[in-house]
Amino acid sequence: MKAINRILVATDNSDGANRAVEAAADLAKQVDGSLIIVNVEQGYFDHHLGPIDSRDGVMDMLDARSREILLRAKEQAQRLGVAHVQTISGLGDAAAFILDVAKREAVDLIVLGKRGRSRLAGILLGSVSQHVAALAPCSVHVVP
């Protein structure tokens, strides 16, 4: 089995994602590895709202939101003792972006939080964790 040195974790600042950041940070500390934290804004401020328009500084607001989420996650990982933390922000399809970063950065493990969707909704709609697990170039750990 290949050694785990480079770990990618995706976060959207949800409870599940925060648990994933904690699990990934714990593992990175144990193996003295590096942690790459990714946030992908999908063009929604809230699940109750529709897609947002790219005019009037909205992209700047999404970028600021992503930086804030990544800063919180980085601080969390550093508090847990991870010395090497990198953050990457994206916009668009979360699964595709996560997979692209995983390949480009040659990560050994992807850690994701499990969404709180029902089993039926997950089957009908799919989920980021399901798509990433199916197509990842490395092992994937889904944190409940």
Secondary structure by P-SEA (a helix, b strand, c coil): cccccbbbbbbcccaaaaaaaaaaaaaaaaacbbbbbbbbbcccccccccccccccaaaaaaaaaaaaaaaaaaaaaaaacccbbbbbbbcccaaaaaaaaaaaacccbbbbbbccccaaaaaacccaaaaaaacccbbbbbcc
